[in-house]
Amino acid sequence: MFYGGASLLAAAEDFASTLPYAGRWPDEIRRFTDASQPFGHFFKVDWCDRRPVVLTAYARFKKGSTTAERLADAASDIGFAWPDACVRLRDALGEEPFLVGLRTAQDGVRQGAVYFALRPIYDELLREVVPTVAAAIGLESEHLPRIHADVEQLHDDESLARLGMEVGIHYTAGSADLRCTFYLREIPGDRACRFVESAGSGEAPRVADLAEALPRRRFLYAGVRYDGEGRRTGWKLYALVRPAVPLADLDPTGSPTAELLGKAFRAAPSGTVL
């Protein structure tokens, strides 16, 4: 994932134009941007077997520069119906969105996501934020203990107070289903390992190796996604690094390992999210 301004958006459009499945997506992103006027952009490519299979463009907004209704209108203008849950969540949280993602995939699926930045204390996170986000996607309260357990495993008091967190609602075009994701900041490697072990994916040893290679042995973010029935549908760990070798010598499609991080990347206050 890369962050930048208008030049990054232009480069993303050029890259997308080389992929037949992207279709009108580059033009739609440009039109959405013209209508919503973000101050920055993220561009992410998901790879599978060395093929770019998913493209996501994110528009980032300054606090007070936009509203959920304005973003819904901009999405509607490019033919993407925005779920009412975004406005409901805005009203419940008392915060306007700060980030919008629009995604197109090789399999034809089109998705959108809207994100809110929060800075709750831990008790507020469990008592107010988690139930509010869950209610916005129709998640019954009986499923909240599972989310609470995940948050408790990943939560770090210092980072939550200092950096806050993000929550997002994800919508797939043509579907009535919504999913929510909780993003916690500055995750210590040992907490990440315990969480991954509880997820039963068998990735804990690899996560431990990666954590050893990261600055302060911390991941930048942990994101955990849930569907409308309270099932955990996925998790991701993010680290902030930048290339330590010429870009031409990097293979961004390779699976990240501790060795790769040590040789090809170095820690950075800004750079590439791997």
ZICORZI-V182474 format. One record per residue. N is the residue number from 1. RES is the residue in one letter. PHI is phi as a letter, one per 40 degrees, with the letter a starting at -180 (NA if undefined). D_CENTER is the distance of its C-alpha to the mean C-alpha in whole Angstrom. Layout:
# ZICORZI-V182474
n:N res:RES phi:PHI d_center:D_CENTER
n:N res:RES phi:PHI d_center:D_CENTER
This chain:
# ZICORZI-V182474
n:1 res:M phi:NA d_center:10
n:2 res:F phi:b d_center:13
n:3 res:Y phi:b d_center:13
n:4 res:G phi:a d_center:16
n:5 res:G phi:b d_center:19
n:6 res:A phi:c d_center:21
n:7 res:S phi:c d_center:22
n:8 res:L phi:c d_center:18
n:9 res:L phi:c d_center:18
n:10 res:A phi:c d_center:21
n:11 res:A phi:c d_center:21
n:12 res:A phi:c d_center:18
n:13 res:E phi:c d_center:20
n:14 res:D phi:c d_center:23
n:15 res:F phi:c d_center:21
n:16 res:A phi:c d_center:20
n:17 res:S phi:c d_center:23
n:18 res:T phi:c d_center:24
n:19 res:L phi:b d_center:23
n:20 res:P phi:d d_center:25
n:21 res:Y phi:c d_center:22
n:22 res:A phi:c d_center:20
n:23 res:G phi:f d_center:23
n:24 res:R phi:c d_center:23
n:25 res:W phi:d d_center:19
n:26 res:P phi:d d_center:20
n:27 res:D phi:c d_center:22
n:28 res:E phi:c d_center:20
n:29 res:I phi:c d_center:18
n:30 res:R phi:c d_center:21
n:31 res:R phi:c d_center:22
n:32 res:F phi:c d_center:19
n:33 res:T phi:c d_center:19
n:34 res:D phi:c d_center:22
n:35 res:A phi:c d_center:22
n:36 res:S phi:b d_center:20
n:37 res:Q phi:f d_center:20
n:38 res:P phi:c d_center:17
n:39 res:F phi:b d_center:18
n:40 res:G phi:a d_center:15
n:41 res:H phi:b d_center:13
n:42 res:F phi:b d_center:10
n:43 res:F phi:b d_center:11
n:44 res:K phi:b d_center:10
n:45 res:V phi:b d_center:12
n:46 res:D phi:c d_center:12
n:47 res:W phi:b d_center:16
n:48 res:C phi:a d_center:18
n:49 res:D phi:f d_center:22
n:50 res:R phi:g d_center:22
n:51 res:R phi:b d_center:21
n:52 res:P phi:c d_center:18
n:53 res:V phi:b d_center:17
n:54 res:V phi:a d_center:14
n:55 res:L phi:b d_center:13
n:56 res:T phi:b d_center:10
n:57 res:A phi:b d_center:11
n:58 res:Y phi:b d_center:9
n:59 res:A phi:b d_center:12
n:60 res:R phi:b d_center:12
n:61 res:F phi:b d_center:15
n:62 res:K phi:c d_center:18
n:63 res:K phi:d d_center:18
n:64 res:G phi:g d_center:21
n:65 res:S phi:c d_center:21
n:66 res:T phi:a d_center:20
n:67 res:T phi:b d_center:20
n:68 res:A phi:c d_center:18
n:69 res:E phi:c d_center:21
n:70 res:R phi:c d_center:21
n:71 res:L phi:c d_center:18
n:72 res:A phi:c d_center:19
n:73 res:D phi:c d_center:22
n:74 res:A phi:c d_center:20
n:75 res:A phi:c d_center:18
n:76 res:S phi:c d_center:22
n:77 res:D phi:c d_center:24
n:78 res:I phi:b d_center:22
n:79 res:G phi:g d_center:22
n:80 res:F phi:b d_center:19
n:81 res:A phi:c d_center:20
n:82 res:W phi:c d_center:18
n:83 res:P phi:c d_center:18
n:84 res:D phi:c d_center:20
n:85 res:A phi:d d_center:18
n:86 res:C phi:c d_center:16
n:87 res:V phi:c d_center:19
n:88 res:R phi:c d_center:20
n:89 res:L phi:c d_center:17
n:90 res:R phi:d d_center:18
n:91 res:D phi:c d_center:22
n:92 res:A phi:c d_center:21
n:93 res:L phi:c d_center:19
n:94 res:G phi:g d_center:21
n:95 res:E phi:b d_center:18
n:96 res:E phi:c d_center:17
n:97 res:P phi:c d_center:13
n:98 res:F phi:b d_center:12
n:99 res:L phi:a d_center:9
n:100 res:V phi:b d_center:10
n:101 res:G phi:b d_center:8
n:102 res:L phi:b d_center:11
n:103 res:R phi:b d_center:12
n:104 res:T phi:b d_center:15
n:105 res:A phi:b d_center:16
n:106 res:Q phi:d d_center:19
n:107 res:D phi:c d_center:20
n:108 res:G phi:g d_center:20
n:109 res:V phi:c d_center:17
n:110 res:R phi:b d_center:16
n:111 res:Q phi:b d_center:13
n:112 res:G phi:b d_center:11
n:113 res:A phi:a d_center:9
n:114 res:V phi:b d_center:10
n:115 res:Y phi:b d_center:8
n:116 res:F phi:b d_center:11
n:117 res:A phi:c d_center:12
n:118 res:L phi:b d_center:15
n:119 res:R phi:b d_center:17
n:120 res:P phi:c d_center:19
n:121 res:I phi:c d_center:21
n:122 res:Y phi:c d_center:21
n:123 res:D phi:c d_center:24
n:124 res:E phi:c d_center:22
n:125 res:L phi:d d_center:19
n:126 res:L phi:c d_center:21
n:127 res:R phi:c d_center:23
n:128 res:E phi:b d_center:21
n:129 res:V phi:c d_center:18
n:130 res:V phi:d d_center:17
n:131 res:P phi:c d_center:20
n:132 res:T phi:c d_center:19
n:133 res:V phi:c d_center:16
n:134 res:A phi:c d_center:17
n:135 res:A phi:c d_center:20
n:136 res:A phi:c d_center:18
n:137 res:I phi:b d_center:17
n:138 res:G phi:g d_center:21
n:139 res:L phi:c d_center:20
n:140 res:E phi:c d_center:24
n:141 res:S phi:c d_center:24
n:142 res:E phi:c d_center:26
n:143 res:H phi:c d_center:22
n:144 res:L phi:c d_center:21
n:145 res:P phi:d d_center:23
n:146 res:R phi:c d_center:20
n:147 res:I phi:c d_center:17
n:148 res:H phi:d d_center:20
n:149 res:A phi:c d_center:21
n:150 res:D phi:c d_center:17
n:151 res:V phi:c d_center:16
n:152 res:E phi:c d_center:20
n:153 res:Q phi:c d_center:19
n:154 res:L phi:c d_center:16
n:155 res:H phi:c d_center:17
n:156 res:D phi:b d_center:19
n:157 res:D phi:d d_center:21
n:158 res:E phi:c d_center:22
n:159 res:S phi:c d_center:18
n:160 res:L phi:c d_center:17
n:161 res:A phi:c d_center:20
n:162 res:R phi:c d_center:20
n:163 res:L phi:b d_center:16
n:164 res:G phi:g d_center:15
n:165 res:M phi:a d_center:11
n:166 res:E phi:b d_center:9
n:167 res:V phi:b d_center:9
n:168 res:G phi:b d_center:8
n:169 res:I phi:b d_center:10
n:170 res:H phi:b d_center:10
n:171 res:Y phi:b d_center:13
n:172 res:T phi:b d_center:15
n:173 res:A phi:d d_center:18
n:174 res:G phi:g d_center:21
n:175 res:S phi:b d_center:20
n:176 res:A phi:c d_center:21
n:177 res:D phi:c d_center:18
n:178 res:L phi:b d_center:15
n:179 res:R phi:b d_center:12
n:180 res:C phi:b d_center:11
n:181 res:T phi:b d_center:8
n:182 res:F phi:b d_center:9
n:183 res:Y phi:b d_center:8
n:184 res:L phi:b d_center:11
n:185 res:R phi:b d_center:12
n:186 res:E phi:f d_center:15
n:187 res:I phi:c d_center:15
n:188 res:P phi:d d_center:19
n:189 res:G phi:d d_center:19
n:190 res:D phi:c d_center:22
n:191 res:R phi:c d_center:20
n:192 res:A phi:d d_center:17
n:193 res:C phi:c d_center:20
n:194 res:R phi:c d_center:21
n:195 res:F phi:c d_center:18
n:196 res:V phi:c d_center:18
n:197 res:E phi:c d_center:22
n:198 res:S phi:c d_center:21
n:199 res:A phi:c d_center:19
n:200 res:G phi:g d_center:22
n:201 res:S phi:c d_center:20
n:202 res:G phi:g d_center:23
n:203 res:E phi:c d_center:20
n:204 res:A phi:d d_center:21
n:205 res:P phi:c d_center:24
n:206 res:R phi:c d_center:21
n:207 res:V phi:c d_center:19
n:208 res:A phi:c d_center:22
n:209 res:D phi:c d_center:23
n:210 res:L phi:c d_center:20
n:211 res:A phi:c d_center:20
n:212 res:E phi:c d_center:23
n:213 res:A phi:c d_center:22
n:214 res:L phi:c d_center:20
n:215 res:P phi:c d_center:21
n:216 res:R phi:f d_center:22
n:217 res:R phi:f d_center:21
n:218 res:R phi:b d_center:18
n:219 res:F phi:c d_center:14
n:220 res:L phi:c d_center:12
n:221 res:Y phi:b d_center:9
n:222 res:A phi:b d_center:9
n:223 res:G phi:b d_center:7
n:224 res:V phi:b d_center:10
n:225 res:R phi:b d_center:10
n:226 res:Y phi:b d_center:13
n:227 res:D phi:c d_center:15
n:228 res:G phi:c d_center:18
n:229 res:E phi:b d_center:21
n:230 res:G phi:g d_center:19
n:231 res:R phi:c d_center:18
n:232 res:R phi:c d_center:15
n:233 res:T phi:b d_center:14
n:234 res:G phi:i d_center:12
n:235 res:W phi:a d_center:10
n:236 res:K phi:a d_center:9
n:237 res:L phi:b d_center:10
n:238 res:Y phi:b d_center:9
n:239 res:A phi:b d_center:12
n:240 res:L phi:b d_center:13
n:241 res:V phi:a d_center:16
n:242 res:R phi:b d_center:19
n:243 res:P phi:c d_center:21
n:244 res:A phi:b d_center:25
n:245 res:V phi:b d_center:26
n:246 res:P phi:d d_center:27
n:247 res:L phi:d d_center:24
n:248 res:A phi:c d_center:26
n:249 res:D phi:c d_center:27
n:250 res:L phi:c d_center:23
n:251 res:D phi:b d_center:22
n:252 res:P phi:c d_center:18
n:253 res:T phi:c d_center:19
n:254 res:G phi:c d_center:20
n:255 res:S phi:c d_center:19
n:256 res:P phi:c d_center:18
n:257 res:T phi:b d_center:21
n:258 res:A phi:c d_center:22
n:259 res:E phi:c d_center:25
n:260 res:L phi:c d_center:23
n:261 res:L phi:c d_center:21
n:262 res:G phi:c d_center:25
n:263 res:K phi:c d_center:26
n:264 res:A phi:b d_center:24
n:265 res:F phi:b d_center:21
n:266 res:R phi:b d_center:22
n:267 res:A phi:c d_center:20
n:268 res:A phi:a d_center:19
n:269 res:P phi:c d_center:18
n:270 res:S phi:a d_center:16
n:271 res:G phi:i d_center:16
n:272 res:T phi:b d_center:14
n:273 res:V phi:c d_center:11
n:274 res:L phi:b d_center:12
